[in-house]
Structure formats: structure tokens, C-alpha cells
Amino acid sequence: MRLPLMIYRVAERSMEPSIMEGSYVIVNCWPLRMRRDDVVVAKDPYGRIIVKRVKRVKDGKLFLVGDNARRSIDSRRFGWVDMERAFGKVIAVV
């Protein structure tokens, strides 16, 4: 069973200036529909936990990108991510 909320500390600069490195995000973990422009916490194919923006949704997969393209390792490098690898949507930055 998943808890409804999770707090995650952002350890990278890939979402700056929207979400600064060192910020905390509150994530809604209950099953949600992922849509374009949602910010999500997910596990990338390398096993790292990442915070990225949904650029596209197609056939149960997400194309995830960082707002700071110069600092982001995202779907432009590792490809589409299965939706099941997303923990949930970011609902607040603190």
C-alpha cells in the first residue's frame, strides 16, 4: 500500500528555475492520470530518482524533460519511461 503523500528533496538543478536544487517537493502518490506539463517524481532507467516535467504521454509511457535543458539528463537521453516508474505528481514546492 502506498501512502498518499511523499516528501522528496531535489538533489539536482535540472528543474531550475521552477524548482531549485535543495528544495523539497510534496508528491501526491495515489494513482493519478499523468498529463503534459505535470511535474513528477520517477525512477529513471538507471535507477535514479528524478524530478521532471511530462512532455508527452503515449501508450502508458512518459517522455520526461527537465526545465533546465543544459543540466538535465532526461528522456532526450534515456528515452521513454514506463508510467509505473512514476511515484506521483508534485503538488507543492517548499
LUMSERO-579144 format. One record per atom (N, C-alpha, C): atom name; x, y negated, z; residue number from 1; residue in three letters. Coordinates in steps of 0.2 Angstrom, whole numbers. Layout:
<pts>
   a      X      Y      Z    k    r
  CA      X      Y      Z  NUM  ala
...
</pts>
This chain:
<pts>
   a      X      Y      Z    k    r
   N      4      6      0    1  met
  CA      0      0      0    1  met
   C      4     -6      0    1  met
   N      3    -11     -4    2  arg
  CA      6    -17     -5    2  arg
   C      3    -22      0    2  arg
   N      7    -26      3    3  leu
  CA      5    -32      7    3  leu
   C      3    -37      2    3  leu
   N     -2    -42      4    4  pro
  CA     -5    -47     -1    4  pro
   C      0    -52     -3    4  pro
   N      5    -54      2    5  leu
  CA      9    -59      1    5  leu
   C     17    -57      2    5  leu
   N     21    -60     -1    6  met
  CA     28    -59      0    6  met
   C     32    -65     -1    6  met
   N     37    -66      3    7  ile
  CA     41    -72      3    7  ile
   C     48    -70      0    7  ile
   N     50    -74     -5    8  tyr
  CA     57    -72     -8    8  tyr
   C     61    -78     -9    8  tyr
   N     67    -77     -7    9  arg
  CA     72    -83     -8    9  arg
   C     75    -83    -15    9  arg
   N     75    -88    -18   10  val
  CA     78    -89    -25   10  val
   C     85    -90    -25   10  val
   N     89    -85    -28   11  ala
  CA     96    -85    -27   11  ala
   C     99    -87    -34   11  ala
   N     96    -90    -38   12  glu
  CA     99    -92    -45   12  glu
   C     96    -98    -47   12  glu
   N    100   -101    -52   13  arg
  CA     97   -108    -55   13  arg
   C     93   -107    -61   13  arg
   N     91   -101    -63   14  ser
  CA     88   -101    -69   14  ser
   C     81   -104    -70   14  ser
   N     78   -106    -64   15  met
  CA     71   -109    -65   15  met
   C     72   -117    -63   15  met
   N     78   -119    -63   16  glu
  CA     79   -126    -61   16  glu
   C     77   -130    -67   16  glu
   N     73   -136    -67   17  pro
  CA     72   -140    -61   17  pro
   C     65   -138    -58   17  pro
   N     61   -133    -60   18  ser
  CA     55   -131    -57   18  ser
   C     56   -128    -51   18  ser
   N     60   -124    -50   19  ile
  CA     62   -120    -43   19  ile
   C     69   -120    -42   19  ile
   N     71   -124    -37   20  met
  CA     78   -125    -36   20  met
   C     81   -118    -32   20  met
   N     88   -117    -34   21  glu
  CA     91   -112    -30   21  glu
   C     91   -113    -23   21  glu
   N     90   -108    -19   22  gly
  CA     89   -108    -12   22  gly
   C     82   -109     -9   22  gly
   N     77   -111    -14   23  ser
  CA     70   -112    -12   23  ser
   C     67   -105    -10   23  ser
   N     62   -105     -7   24  tyr
  CA     58    -99     -5   24  tyr
   C     51   -100     -9   24  tyr
   N     49    -94    -12   25  val
  CA     43    -94    -16   25  val
   C     38    -89    -12   25  val
   N     32    -91    -12   26  ile
  CA     27    -86     -9   26  ile
   C     24    -83    -15   26  ile
   N     23    -76    -15   27  val
  CA     21    -72    -21   27  val
   C     15    -68    -19   27  val
   N     10    -69    -23   28  asn
  CA      3    -65    -22   28  asn
   C      5    -58    -25   28  asn
   N      5    -53    -21   29  cys
  CA      7    -46    -24   29  cys
   C      1    -42    -26   29  cys
   N     -5    -44    -24   30  trp
  CA    -11    -40    -26   30  trp
   C    -12    -40    -34   30  trp
   N    -14    -34    -36   31  pro
  CA    -15    -34    -44   31  pro
   C    -18    -40    -47   31  pro
   N    -14    -43    -51   32  leu
  CA    -17    -49    -55   32  leu
   C    -16    -48    -62   32  leu
   N    -19    -52    -66   33  arg
  CA    -18    -52    -73   33  arg
   C    -12    -57    -74   33  arg
   N     -7    -55    -78   34  met
  CA     -2    -60    -79   34  met
   C     -3    -63    -86   34  met
   N     -2    -70    -85   35  arg
  CA     -4    -74    -91   35  arg
   C      2    -78    -93   35  arg
   N      2    -81    -99   36  arg
  CA      8    -85   -101   36  arg
   C      8    -91    -97   36  arg
   N     14    -93    -95   37  asp
  CA     16    -99    -91   37  asp
   C     16    -97    -83   37  asp
   N     13    -91    -81   38  asp
  CA     14    -89    -74   38  asp
   C     21    -88    -73   38  asp
   N     23    -90    -66   39  val
  CA     29    -88    -64   39  val
   C     29    -82    -60   39  val
   N     33    -77    -61   40  val
  CA     33    -71    -57   40  val
   C     39    -69    -54   40  val
   N     39    -64    -49   41  val
  CA     45    -61    -47   41  val
   C     44    -54    -49   41  val
   N     50    -52    -52   42  ala
  CA     50    -45    -56   42  ala
   C     57    -42    -55   42  ala
   N     57    -35    -56   43  lys
  CA     64    -32    -57   43  lys
   C     66    -31    -64   43  lys
   N     72    -34    -66   44  asp
  CA     74    -33    -72   44  asp
   C     77    -26    -74   44  asp
   N     78    -25    -80   45  pro
  CA     81    -18    -82   45  pro
   C     87    -16    -78   45  pro
   N     91    -21    -76   46  tyr
  CA     97    -20    -72   46  tyr
   C     96    -19    -65   46  tyr
   N     90    -19    -63   47  gly
  CA     88    -18    -56   47  gly
   C     88    -24    -51   47  gly
   N     90    -30    -54   48  arg
  CA     90    -36    -50   48  arg
   C     83    -39    -49   48  arg
   N     81    -42    -44   49  ile
  CA     75    -46    -43   49  ile
   C     76    -53    -45   49  ile
   N     71    -55    -50   50  ile
  CA     72    -61    -53   50  ile
   C     65    -65    -53   50  ile
   N     66    -71    -53   51  val
  CA     60    -76    -54   51  val
   C     60    -79    -61   51  val
   N     55    -78    -65   52  lys
  CA     55    -80    -72   52  lys
   C     48    -82    -74   52  lys
   N     47    -86    -79   53  arg
  CA     41    -88    -82   53  arg
   C     39    -83    -87   53  arg
   N     32    -81    -87   54  val
  CA     30    -77    -93   54  val
   C     29    -81    -99   54  val
   N     33    -79   -104   55  lys
  CA     32    -82   -111   55  lys
   C     27    -79   -115   55  lys
   N     27    -72   -115   56  arg
  CA     22    -69   -119   56  arg
   C     20    -62   -115   56  arg
   N     14    -60   -116   57  val
  CA     11    -54   -113   57  val
   C      9    -50   -119   57  val
   N     11    -43   -120   58  lys
  CA      9    -39   -125   58  lys
   C      9    -32   -124   58  lys
   N      4    -28   -124   59  asp
  CA      4    -21   -123   59  asp
   C      7    -19   -117   59  asp
   N      5    -22   -111   60  gly
  CA      7    -20   -105   60  gly
   C     15    -22   -103   60  gly
   N     17    -27   -107   61  lys
  CA     24    -29   -106   61  lys
   C     24    -37   -106   61  lys
   N     30    -39   -103   62  leu
  CA     30    -46   -102   62  leu
   C     37    -48   -105   62  leu
   N     37    -54   -108   63  phe
  CA     43    -57   -110   63  phe
   C     44    -63   -106   63  phe
   N     50    -62   -102   64  leu
  CA     51    -67    -96   64  leu
   C     57    -72    -98   64  leu
   N     56    -78    -97   65  val
  CA     62    -83    -98   65  val
   C     62    -87    -92   65  val
   N     68    -90    -91   66  gly
  CA     70    -95    -86   66  gly
   C     69   -102    -89   66  gly
   N     67   -107    -85   67  asp
  CA     66   -113    -87   67  asp
   C     73   -117    -89   67  asp
   N     78   -114    -86   68  asn
  CA     85   -117    -87   68  asn
   C     88   -112    -92   68  asn
   N     87   -113    -98   69  ala
  CA     89   -108   -103   69  ala
   C     97   -107   -103   69  ala
   N    101   -112   -101   70  arg
  CA    108   -111   -101   70  arg
   C    110   -107    -95   70  arg
   N    106   -106    -90   71  arg
  CA    108   -102    -84   71  arg
   C    104    -96    -83   71  arg
   N    100    -94    -88   72  ser
  CA     95    -89    -87   72  ser
   C     97    -83    -91   72  ser
   N     98    -77    -87   73  ile
  CA     98    -70    -90   73  ile
   C     91    -68    -90   73  ile
   N     88    -67    -96   74  asp
  CA     81    -66    -96   74  asp
   C     79    -61   -102   74  asp
   N     73    -61   -104   75  ser
  CA     71    -57   -109   75  ser
   C     74    -58   -116   75  ser
   N     77    -64   -117   76  arg
  CA     81    -66   -123   76  arg
   C     87    -61   -123   76  arg
   N     89    -59   -117   77  arg
  CA     95    -54   -117   77  arg
   C     93    -47   -116   77  arg
   N     88    -46   -112   78  phe
  CA     87    -39   -110   78  phe
   C     80    -36   -113   78  phe
   N     77    -40   -116   79  gly
  CA     70    -38   -119   79  gly
   C     64    -38   -115   79  gly
   N     59    -35   -117   80  trp
  CA     53    -35   -114   80  trp
   C     53    -31   -107   80  trp
   N     49    -33   -102   81  val
  CA     49    -29    -96   81  val
   C     42    -27    -95   81  val
   N     42    -20    -93   82  asp
  CA     35    -17    -91   82  asp
   C     32    -21    -86   82  asp
   N     25    -22    -86   83  met
  CA     21    -26    -82   83  met
   C     22    -23    -74   83  met
   N     23    -17    -74   84  glu
  CA     23    -13    -67   84  glu
   C     29    -16    -64   84  glu
   N     34    -18    -67   85  arg
  CA     40    -21    -64   85  arg
   C     39    -28    -61   85  arg
   N     34    -31    -62   86  ala
  CA     32    -37    -59   86  ala
   C     29    -36    -52   86  ala
   N     32    -39    -47   87  phe
  CA     29    -39    -40   87  phe
   C     23    -43    -39   87  phe
   N     23    -49    -42   88  gly
  CA     17    -53    -42   88  gly
   C     18    -60    -44   88  gly
   N     13    -65    -44   89  lys
  CA     14    -71    -46   89  lys
   C     16    -76    -40   89  lys
   N     20    -81    -42   90  val
  CA     22    -86    -37   90  val
   C     16    -91    -37   90  val
   N     14    -92    -30   91  ile
  CA      8    -96    -29   91  ile
   C     11   -103    -25   91  ile
   N     17   -103    -23   92  ala
  CA     19   -109    -19   92  ala
   C     27   -109    -19   92  ala
   N     30   -114    -19   93  val
  CA     37   -115    -18   93  val
   C     38   -119    -11   93  val
   N     42   -116     -7   94  val
  CA     43   -120     -1   94  val
   C     51   -121      1   94  val
</pts>
